[in-house]
């Protein structure tokens, strides 16, 4: 058991995944809430940052670009370590299951279930905000694509831990709606459209296991964007080119895997 504990600590660098904050004192003023979200981001207190942005959303459904990005950063940094911890514990569980009559399996399985419950809680939290507040109030193609992409992402994270097809189908529906809006309202080089294509292709390739579909989706987005990148100004070029490079890296990786 000591070996397993040491392995967990080494792999996730000693990080203890905390329980999410529920009693953090928050101001009622929208401007102060946004400022506190920035402070908690600087302090890397992402559970409190989520609490700030949750209240921001409930006070004002129509977030501006900065507030949307703060919301994304907050939840991304809350769910990221939890997804990593879940991957670690499932790897340990798989390895331990090969041992005959392992006395550690019940403890490992219980810990894995705790991690899954935390992950599900984070996903439910954001998905409720998206469905109840943000998506219905979204104005313009950029905001709609941003929120629908985020909905697809968190259903995808949910699908990693949830059995059955419910979360996969919900992710597919959200990604497809986002794609429909993106194609009609955003340029092929728009970073939100590119990010959507990147994540949608990963969903097909890694979650649904439709490798050819994921590859073709990424290839189409890459081909459409790369020919127009040079026409962008320096700032837009840097932002879009970063995602184009990620698309290319995935295409190269998937090509090697299929070969």
Secondary structure, DSSP 8 states (H G I E B T S, - for coil): -HHHHHHHHHHTTT-------SS----S-HHHHHHHHHHHHHTT-HHHHHHHHHHHHHH-SS--HHHHHHHHHHHHHHHHHHHHHHHHHHHHHHHHTTSTT-TTHHHHHHHHHHHHHHHHHHHHHHHHHIIIIIHHH--SHHHHHHHHHHHHHHHHHHHHHS-SSHHHHHHHHHHHHHHHHHHHHS-TT-HHHHHHHHHHHHIIIIIS--HHHHHHHHHHHHHHHHTTGGGS-HHHHHHHHHHHHHHHHHHHHHHHHH-
